[in-house]
Amino acid sequence: QVQLVESGGGLVQAGGSLRLSCAASGTVVSINPMGWYRQAPGKQRELVALIRIGGVTNYADSVKGRFTISRDNAKNTVSLQMNSLKPEDTAVYYCYAHVIANDCWGQGTQVTVSS
């Protein structure tokens, strides 16, 4: 496992934007993939976006066209640019890093979108 620290959460009005960032530290070899999950009250944690070292990405259908994931392999960071936010995006967002044989999670950062 690695240590993951998220930043950038907050309160925003519908239609606004936020940028989440996550920095990985500790024993880091190859993090592949790296990404973001979210969990809304009363719901299961769900995939938001993943990005592989080579840049291949996966997005939840609900965020395609609005969210963009990126990573800096040298700095072991991953970011999520969230545009056109909707109230249904309100959730705790968790940074995720997959190291061989290990799934690592950040503590989560709250994103609240008001209507």
Buried (B, 14 or more C-beta within 10 A) or exposed (E): EBBBBBBBBEEBEEEBEBBBBBBBEEEEEEBBBBBBBBBBEEEEBEBBBBBBEEEEBBBBEEBEEBBBBBBEBEEBBBBBBBBEBBEEBBBBBBBBBBBEEEEBBBEBBEBBBEE
